[in-house]
Amino acid sequence: KISEGRLSFNIIFRSWNLYIGFPLNLAALQLLKEYMGDCIGCKDGQMHFSCLKSGIVESCIPSAEQFVGRQ
């Protein structure tokens, strides 16, 4: 959406791995939004996300626990 010269994204994910997918998706989508804005001459706007199902996939649990300091 372009409003008042700013490009904003409204994004819906069906499912989201909060440990790996969340930070990588946010970073990639922000870079995409900035790139698109530059191409069409818009300033950077907001991002709004919705997710129908979120969690941490089983294979990521040991790494996530280590990240937060749990053994």
C-alpha positions as a Markdown table, in Angstrom:
| # | Residue | x | y | z |
|---|---|---|---|---|
| 1 | Lys | 0.0 | 0.0 | 0.0 |
| 2 | Ile | 1.2 | 3.5 | -0.8 |
| 3 | Ser | -0.1 | 6.2 | 1.4 |
| 4 | Glu | 1.2 | 9.8 | 1.8 |
| 5 | Gly | 4.3 | 8.8 | -0.3 |
| 6 | Arg | 5.2 | 5.8 | 1.9 |
| 7 | Leu | 5.2 | 2.2 | 1.0 |
| 8 | Ser | 3.7 | -0.1 | 3.7 |
| 9 | Phe | 3.3 | -3.9 | 3.8 |
| 10 | Asn | 0.5 | -5.8 | 5.3 |
| 11 | Ile | 1.6 | -9.5 | 5.4 |
| 12 | Ile | -0.2 | -12.6 | 6.4 |
| 13 | Phe | 1.7 | -15.8 | 7.1 |
| 14 | Arg | 0.0 | -19.2 | 7.2 |
| 15 | Ser | 2.6 | -20.5 | 9.7 |
| 16 | Trp | 5.8 | -19.1 | 11.1 |
| 17 | Asn | 8.8 | -20.7 | 12.8 |
| 18 | Leu | 9.4 | -18.0 | 15.5 |
| 19 | Tyr | 13.0 | -19.1 | 16.1 |
| 20 | Ile | 14.4 | -19.1 | 12.6 |
| 21 | Gly | 11.7 | -17.8 | 10.2 |
| 22 | Phe | 10.6 | -14.8 | 12.2 |
| 23 | Pro | 13.9 | -12.8 | 12.2 |
| 24 | Leu | 15.0 | -13.9 | 8.8 |
| 25 | Asn | 11.6 | -13.1 | 7.2 |
| 26 | Leu | 11.4 | -9.7 | 8.9 |
| 27 | Ala | 14.9 | -8.7 | 7.7 |
| 28 | Ala | 14.3 | -9.9 | 4.1 |
| 29 | Leu | 10.9 | -8.3 | 3.8 |
| 30 | Gln | 12.2 | -5.0 | 5.1 |
| 31 | Leu | 15.0 | -5.0 | 2.5 |
| 32 | Leu | 12.5 | -5.9 | -0.2 |
| 33 | Lys | 10.2 | -3.0 | 0.9 |
| 34 | Glu | 13.2 | -0.5 | 0.9 |
| 35 | Tyr | 14.3 | -1.8 | -2.5 |
| 36 | Met | 10.7 | -1.5 | -4.0 |
| 37 | Gly | 10.3 | 2.0 | -2.5 |
| 38 | Asp | 13.6 | 3.1 | -4.1 |
| 39 | Cys | 12.5 | 1.7 | -7.4 |
| 40 | Ile | 9.1 | 3.5 | -7.4 |
| 41 | Gly | 10.1 | 6.6 | -5.6 |
| 42 | Cys | 8.4 | 6.1 | -2.2 |
| 43 | Lys | 9.7 | 6.5 | 1.3 |
| 44 | Asp | 9.8 | 3.6 | 3.7 |
| 45 | Gly | 6.6 | 2.9 | 5.6 |
| 46 | Gln | 5.3 | 0.5 | 8.1 |
| 47 | Met | 5.0 | -3.3 | 8.1 |
| 48 | His | 2.1 | -5.1 | 9.7 |
| 49 | Phe | 2.2 | -8.9 | 10.2 |
| 50 | Ser | -0.4 | -11.5 | 11.0 |
| 51 | Cys | 0.2 | -15.2 | 11.5 |
| 52 | Leu | -2.4 | -18.0 | 11.6 |
| 53 | Lys | -0.1 | -20.5 | 13.4 |
| 54 | Ser | 3.3 | -19.9 | 15.0 |
| 55 | Gly | 5.7 | -21.9 | 17.0 |
| 56 | Ile | 9.2 | -23.4 | 17.1 |
| 57 | Val | 9.7 | -26.6 | 15.0 |
| 58 | Glu | 11.0 | -29.5 | 17.0 |
| 59 | Ser | 14.4 | -29.6 | 15.3 |
| 60 | Cys | 15.1 | -26.0 | 16.5 |
| 61 | Ile | 14.1 | -26.5 | 20.2 |
| 62 | Pro | 17.7 | -27.4 | 21.4 |
| 63 | Ser | 19.2 | -24.4 | 19.7 |
| 64 | Ala | 16.4 | -22.1 | 21.0 |
| 65 | Glu | 16.8 | -23.3 | 24.5 |
| 66 | Gln | 20.5 | -22.7 | 24.3 |
| 67 | Phe | 19.9 | -19.2 | 23.0 |
| 68 | Val | 17.7 | -18.3 | 26.0 |
| 69 | Gly | 20.1 | -20.0 | 28.4 |
| 70 | Arg | 18.0 | -23.1 | 29.3 |
| 71 | Gln | 19.6 | -26.5 | 29.6 |
